Amino acid sequence: MCQKKFNVDLQVYFNGVIIGPHCMILAKKGEEIQQQLYDKMMEKVHEPHLRAAMKKYKEQMVSIYKVWYELCKTMMSTKEQDDAAIQRFEDNIKELRRLVHNLVVEDPPLPGDNNPLKLPTKLKWFTLLSDILLNTLKLWKCLGDVAEESIESFHPD
C-alpha cells in the first residue's frame, strides 16, 4: 500500500491502527497519500458516480489531514503552549469535528444507504473529539509531556 512508501505502518498488534509518530507522518503526508490512492483507484474505476465520490472523498480527507496535522503538532509538543496556541488547538478540534461529521453524516461521498462511512468509535478519537484533551491542555499548557503516554494507553493491549 502507498502508506508504506511514506513510512506509515499499521500496527497489527493494535488492530491495524496507526500510532505515535506514524500518526504525525500520515497527517503531514495526507494529501500526497490521498492523491496516490485516488490515482490508483482511478485506474480501475470507470463509473462516473463512483469516480465523483472518490474525488469528493479525497478532497474531504485532505481537509481532515490538514487539521489533524496541526493538532498532532500540539499533541506531540513538549513545550508549554501559550494562550494563542491553545485557542488554535480548540479551533482545530472544532474544525475536525465539523469535517468528520460532514464527511460521515452531512455530505458523505456516497449518500443514503450507499454510505459505508461511520463515525469514529475508538476511545482515542472520543478523547480527541470531546473536550478531554483541550481541558488538559488548558490546565497544564502542554500535552506532549503530560498526555502522550496517556493518549497511547487508550490503545487496546
C-alpha positions in Angstrom: 0.0 0.0 0.0 1.2 3.5 -0.6 1.2 4.3 3.1 4.3 2.1 3.4 6.0 4.3 0.8 5.6 7.2 3.3 6.8 5.1 6.3 3.3 4.9 7.8 2.8 1.4 9.3 -0.4 -0.1 10.5 0.2 -1.7 13.9 -1.1 -5.3 13.6 -0.9 -5.7 17.4 -3.2 -2.8 17.8 -5.9 -4.0 15.4 -4.5 -2.2 12.4 -4.4 1.4 13.9 -1.7 3.9 13.2 0.0 5.1 16.4 2.6 7.6 17.7 4.9 9.2 15.1 3.1 7.4 12.3 0.0 9.5 13.0 2.1 12.6 12.5 3.7 11.3 9.3 0.2 10.3 8.0 -1.2 13.7 8.8 1.8 15.5 7.3 1.8 13.4 4.1 -2.0 13.0 4.0 -2.5 15.0 0.8 0.2 13.0 -1.1 -1.1 9.7 0.2 -4.7 10.5 -0.7 -3.6 11.6 -4.2 -1.7 8.3 -4.8 -4.7 6.3 -3.5 -7.0 8.3 -5.7 -4.8 7.9 -8.8 -4.6 4.1 -8.2 -8.4 3.9 -7.9 -9.0 5.9 -11.0 -7.0 3.3 -13.0 -9.6 0.7 -12.0 -12.9 2.6 -11.6 -14.7 3.9 -14.6 -18.3 4.5 -13.4 -18.8 8.3 -13.3 -20.7 8.4 -10.0 -18.0 6.3 -8.2 -15.2 8.5 -9.7 -17.0 11.6 -8.4 -17.5 10.0 -5.0 -13.8 9.1 -4.8 -12.8 12.6 -5.8 -15.1 14.1 -3.1 -13.7 11.6 -0.5 -10.1 12.6 -1.4 -10.9 16.3 -1.1 -12.7 15.8 2.3 -9.9 13.6 3.7 -7.2 16.1 2.6 -9.0 18.8 4.7 -9.2 16.4 7.6 -5.5 15.6 7.4 -4.5 19.3 7.3 -6.4 20.0 10.6 -5.2 16.7 12.1 -1.6 17.7 11.4 -2.0 20.9 13.2 -3.5 19.1 16.2 -0.7 16.5 16.1 2.0 19.2 16.3 0.4 20.4 19.6 -0.3 17.0 21.0 3.3 15.8 20.4 5.0 19.0 21.6 6.7 19.0 24.9 6.8 22.8 25.0 4.5 25.0 27.1 1.7 26.3 24.9 0.7 30.0 25.1 -2.9 31.2 25.0 -2.9 31.7 21.3 -1.7 28.2 20.6 -4.3 26.8 23.0 -7.0 28.8 21.1 -5.8 27.4 17.8 -5.9 23.9 19.2 -9.5 24.5 20.4 -10.4 25.9 17.0 -8.8 23.0 15.2 -10.7 20.4 17.3 -14.0 22.2 16.5 -13.0 22.2 12.8 -12.0 18.5 12.9 -15.4 17.7 14.5 -17.2 19.6 11.8 -15.1 18.0 9.0 -15.6 14.4 10.3 -19.3 15.0 10.8 -19.6 16.5 7.3 -17.7 13.5 5.8 -19.8 10.9 7.5 -23.2 12.4 8.1 -23.9 15.7 6.4 -22.3 15.3 3.0 -20.8 11.8 2.5 -19.2 10.9 -0.8 -21.9 8.1 -1.2 -25.1 9.3 0.3 -28.0 7.4 1.8 -27.9 3.6 2.1 -24.7 3.5 0.0 -22.7 5.4 2.6 -20.2 2.9 4.1 -18.6 5.5 6.5 -19.3 5.5 10.2 -18.4 8.0 12.9 -15.2 7.1 14.8 -15.8 4.9 17.8 -12.3 4.3 19.1 -11.6 5.7 22.6 -8.7 7.7 21.3 -11.0 9.5 18.8 -13.5 10.2 21.6 -10.8 11.6 23.7 -9.7 14.0 20.9 -13.2 15.0 19.7 -14.5 15.6 23.2 -13.0 18.3 25.4 -10.8 16.0 27.4 -7.5 16.9 25.6 -8.5 20.5 25.3 -9.2 20.8 29.1 -5.9 19.0 29.8 -4.1 21.5 27.6 -5.7 24.5 29.2 -4.8 23.1 32.7 -1.2 22.0 32.0 -0.3 24.2 29.0 1.2 21.1 27.4 0.1 17.7 26.1 3.4 16.1 24.9 4.8 15.7 28.4 1.6 15.2 30.2 -0.7 13.3 27.8 1.3 11.5 25.1 1.8 8.4 27.2 -1.8 8.6 28.5 -3.1 9.0 25.0 -1.2 6.0 23.8 -2.6 4.0 26.7 -6.0 4.2 25.1 -4.9 1.6 22.5 -6.1 -1.9 23.4 -3.5 -4.2 24.9 
